[in-house]
Amino acid sequence: MANGNLVRTGIQGLDTIFLGGISRGNVILVEGEAGAGKSLLGTEFIYRGIVEYDEPGIIVVFETSPRKLLRDTAAFNWNLEELQQQNRLRIIFTTPQILEQELRSADSLLMETAIELGARRIFIDSIALLRPTASNGNSALPANGSGSYRELLQQIIEGLDREGITPLFAHERALHGEPAQTLETAEFLADTVIQLQRGDYPAGAYRRIEILKSRGQGFEAGVHTLQIKAGQGLKVFRRVQCRVQATGYQPTSTIQKSAIGNAMLDDLTGGGLYEGSVTIVTGASGTGKSNLGYQVLVEGARNAGKRGLLVTLDEHPEQILRNADALGLNMREQVEAGTIYLLHDSPLELEVNVHFDLIARTIEEHQIDRIVVDGITTYSNAIGDERKFREFLHGLIAFTKQRLMTAFISYENPELFGMTRFMSDSNVTSVVDNVILLSYVELGNMMNRAITVAKARGCKHQYITRQYRIERGGIVLVPEGISEISNLPFSSYYNLLSRAPTRFNRNIPPQIDD
Amino acid sequence: MLESDLEDVSAFEIESWLQTLGIQQLIEWDVLVYLYRHQSSLINAEQISHLLNYGSNLIVEALKTLESLGLVERSRASRGARLHRLVPPVEPPCQEAFERLIGLKNAHPVRRLLARRRYRGNVEHE
């Protein structure tokens, strides 16, 4: 659809879910309970129309004092008073009865004002208060015909359409009685219906926005996050979903590259991991998952010119840099050079759509090539909803694959020794390309660390469990044939990944399948 | 908008500002404040009278007075309703007088002064 046929709301993120804007000529209805943000959305629709698209507008209020409206919108740095003085905006206080008379009349003062202003948009807050003058205030509204609310709305819509004015009506959300009846009528007559919701966390509130319908165009269906940003206004965060259409082109890399510059580790993976692949690194706490992630980023930035992003809910950036320094990785240098970025968000009341938007914008703005998510377990707890967690993870994986980014995602295995199951609550292993297991192995009275590549798509990886150490520089594989325990290497044991590693009989050489 | 602190404003100053604007009656002040708060109002005198608890005839008179003072703009009548718009003065000394009065954090001194004037007027009349 050509842009000239779209009315842009100018509200951050809202035009995105309308795929560019709302079809011109559509009657827009915004509904929601008290405090959901209807008045703010309507006011911003008018404000943005004036300052960004040079479309003068009118705001009609019945109950809110216009002076309070001016006061409250000043908090968003919107100078509505100035716009009125410039004759680009008119805030009109009136009564439902007068408005109804005016909008039915061909020579109404309201229309005269609209013409004088050159108004292209109007916001009426709220049409739930309108009543046909023919109706008796004590009896129910007729459903149809003369004196009905439907007829009234049709006349209003007709009048505004004649003048080429895009109307946005607010209506309270009601489930019973007359308001529910008028809402149903308004929903039917409106071409675009936006529903706002307000809910409560245990210690906070959230807002949601959903497009129920919009005639003549497509839109992003589903419930998106809505926030009120101080100093700005409303912002819509698209819900986490795959940005790539199923039939769209999915780029695939054929380049195998060293992820952390370690030849022995690359051998385990059959020569390195494919660029653009997604790797899950799983292991108990302390096995070195974060360390591996730091190495991936530093190696990429320092030696391969790859910009990196570390995303975490667990640790503050300064702590991450301290830990990396302790390993001798000097990630700080890369952060200061702008080749590695650290993104930390709080897991408390995590708004997953907002968080995903932050990750996506950071990736796009800084052209990130490698991403490390450390650790995905905290996301599962923070999001609290298995389906939403899965959606988030799938969405993130799809986003990184579409950009051919190399991704490492760490997952904390709750089992200290051995691994009987792996990410059974999220069912994502089928969509990741590589799975690396980091384990503790107790041999004698020493805790050793073991690394196994359980899966590496498209790579001829080794099915061998190797011992590794964490020392300055990060993860280092212990060369084959060397061990700190009784001079016996890992290859002298079986069941290394179980809770009971067992030494092979010395008299019988171990048999290893190719 | 000049904010006037209650403690710093004397009755003499308030009287002076009201005189500068030409406002003599409490109802004129109340209607002026109503229009200031409601910006453009598409409304009839009867509805203003319901909101301000004055007789509609008195509201009509007050609106005419404010219009003659140049403080209010009224459109033609449309089925009994008019579009009323406050026109803040832009020239001194009226501009300062208006901003001082409207900017008062507490409007009671203004209303009290005008109410007393009405009382005195009633007493003299008697």
Contacts between the chains, C-beta under 8 A, distances in Angstrom:
chain1	res1	chain2	res2	distance
A	65	B	37	5.2
A	65	B	38	6.4
A	66	B	37	7.0
A	66	B	38	5.4
A	66	B	39	3.9
A	66	B	40	7.6
A	67	B	36	6.8
A	67	B	37	4.2
A	67	B	38	7.1
A	67	B	39	6.9
A	68	B	37	7.9
A	70	B	39	7.7
A	84	B	39	7.0
A	90	B	39	8.0
A	90	B	40	5.6
A	91	B	39	4.8
A	91	B	40	6.4
A	92	B	39	7.4
A	92	B	40	4.7
A	92	B	41	7.0
A	92	B	42	5.3
A	92	B	83	7.4
A	93	B	38	4.0
A	93	B	39	6.5
A	93	B	40	7.0
A	93	B	41	4.7
A	93	B	42	7.4
A	93	B	43	7.2
A	94	B	41	6.6
A	94	B	42	3.9
A	94	B	43	5.8
A	94	B	81	7.7
A	95	B	43	6.5
A	95	B	47	5.7
A	98	B	42	5.7
A	98	B	43	6.4
A	98	B	44	7.1
A	98	B	47	7.6
A	98	B	79	7.9
A	98	B	81	4.8
A	99	B	42	7.2
A	101	B	78	8.0
A	101	B	79	5.3
A	101	B	81	7.4
A	102	B	42	6.7
A	102	B	78	6.8
A	102	B	79	7.9
A	102	B	81	7.3
A	105	B	78	7.2
A	105	B	79	7.2
A	107	B	78	7.3
A	108	B	78	6.2
A	109	B	42	6.1
A	109	B	75	5.5
A	109	B	76	7.5
A	109	B	78	4.6
A	109	B	81	7.0
A	109	B	82	7.3
A	109	B	83	4.9
A	110	B	42	6.3
A	112	B	75	7.6
A	113	B	40	7.7
A	113	B	83	6.5
